Amino acid sequence: MLKQFPESCGRIVYLQIAPPSRTAVPEFREIRRRLEAAAGHINGRYAEFDWTPLRYLNKSFNHRILMGFFRASRIGLVTPYRDGMNLVAKEYLASQRQQDPGMLVLSCFAGAAHELGEAIIVNPYDIEGMAEAIRQGLEMPVEERRERWTAMMKTLSRNDIGAWCESFLAALAAAEVGG
């Protein structure tokens, strides 16, 4: 984004919250090392004396503080290469203010992408496409963001834990009958 849209330099700040996870697993330690190196490289290349483009936090936050971060964010960037449902996308939406919601940018590989088609759907392997999606979300008129958010919240309200439980039990029953 900073390279493709240099006018965004000094105007946006990325916040990456990467809570320690599976610290005993060598592959996870290597991912953390690579993330820290990439954050340092980005900040070293683009930072100014009064602006740092990327805040990389390798720690956990309680739910209330995390929801505050989500609510303050203009963009929720949830871009796994492969994932299950990815509840963080849903938490981001639920944390938004109805009158001026942020925009969800969501990987096409996240399970939530099947439910939340009103998000800006991206392929996380397409770096230029992701930069364009972030720019689109930042420039999207509030009316459009409200419409998309409202549609996604209706989906989340319909597909609550009760609906999930019913469909899961029905699928189990169907598998039992067929098995």
N, C-alpha and C positions, 0 to 999 in steps of 0.2 A: 504494500500500500504506500509506504513512504517513498519507495523508488518510483513506482508507477504514477503516483499522484503527489509530487513534491509539495504542492500547495497545502497538503494536509500537515506538513511538518510544522510543529509549534501550535497546532490547533487541536490535535487529538492525543490522547494518552491511552495506551493499551495496558490493561491490568491482567496479568496471568497469575491465577492462583493455582498452585500445584502442590497440594498437600502431600506430605511424605506418605508413600505407600509401598508396602512390601520391600522395605529397606534391606532385608536379608537376601533378596534375590538379585544376583549380579546384573541381569538384564535391566532391571528397574534402576539400579544405581547408575548404569551406563546411560540410560535415558535421561536421568536427572542431570548427569554431568554434561550431556550434550545440550540440554535445555539451558543450563546455566551459561555455557559457552556461547550459545546463540544469542541469549539475552545480552550478554556483555558485548558481543560483536555489534549487535543492532544499536545499542546505546552508544558505543564508541564511535560508530559511523555517523549517527544522526543527531545525537544530543547537542544541545546548546547550553550555555551557562545557566539559563533560566528555564530550561525545558528538557525533560527526559522522556523519550517516547515510550519506553516499556518499563513497567514496574512488575518485576517477577518476584512473587512471594511464595517461598517454599515452606508453607506452614498451613496449619488448619485454623479455621475460624468457626466460632459457634454459629448456629443457624441464623440467629437474629442479625448478626453482623454481615454474614454472607448475603442474606436477603437485602440488606441495605446496599451492598455493593451492586447487586443485580438491579435494584430499583434505580440507582443513580446512573446506570449504564445506558447509553443511547443505542448500543448494539450488544446483543448476546451472541457471541461467536461460539458455536458448538459444532466442532468439525472433526469427529473421529473418523478414522479410516475404516474401522469395523467396530460395530457396537451393538448392544441390545437396545432396550427401549430408550435409554439415556434420559433419565428423569431430570437432569439439570436443565434441559431445554424447557420442560414443563414448569419447573420452579422459577426459571427466569420469567416466563410469561405471567405466572401467578403473582409475581412480585411487582409487576408494572402498574403504573397509574392509568386508569381508564381514559382520562382526559388527554394524556400525552405519553403514550406508551413508547418504549424503545422497540427496536426491530430485531427479531430473531433471524440470524443467519445460521442455517442448519445443513450439516452434511447429508448428502443423499444416501450415505451408508448408515446413518443413525436410524434405529428402529422408529423413533418418533417422527421421522420424515414421512412415513406412510400415513400418519394421522394429521400432521401439521403442514399441509400443502400450501397454506397461506404464508408460511415463512419464506424467506429468500433461500432457496435450495441451491447448494453448491457442491461441486466435486472438490474435495480437499486436496486432490492431486493437482488441480488447476490453480496455480498461485495467482496468475493474472485475473482469472475469473473470480477468485475470492476477494482480491483487492477491489474489483469492480462491484461486487456484491456489498462490501462494506461501504463503499462510496454511495451506492444506491440507497442503502439503508439510512445513511446519515443525511442524504438529501431528500428522502421521501417526505412528501407533505404529511402533516399531522393527520389529515382526514383519511388518507390511505392507510397510515399506520394504525389508526383507530379501527378501521374496517377489518383489516387483517387480524388485529389483536382480538377483536370481538368474535370473529369467526373461529379463531383458534381456541378461545376460552369456552365457546359453546361446545366445541369438540371435547375439550378436557372435562367439562361439566357432565357431558353425556357418558364419557368413558371413565367414570370414577372407579374406585376400588370395588364397589358392589357389582358394577357391570362387568368388570374384569373377572371377578370371582365366578359370576354366573356363566360367562362364556368359557372359562377354564374348566369348570365342573361339567358343563355340557360336552366339551371336547373329550374329557376323560370318560364320560358315560358312553359317548359315541365310539370311542376307541375300544372300550370294554365289550360293547355289543359286537363290534366288528372283529374283535380279536378272538 
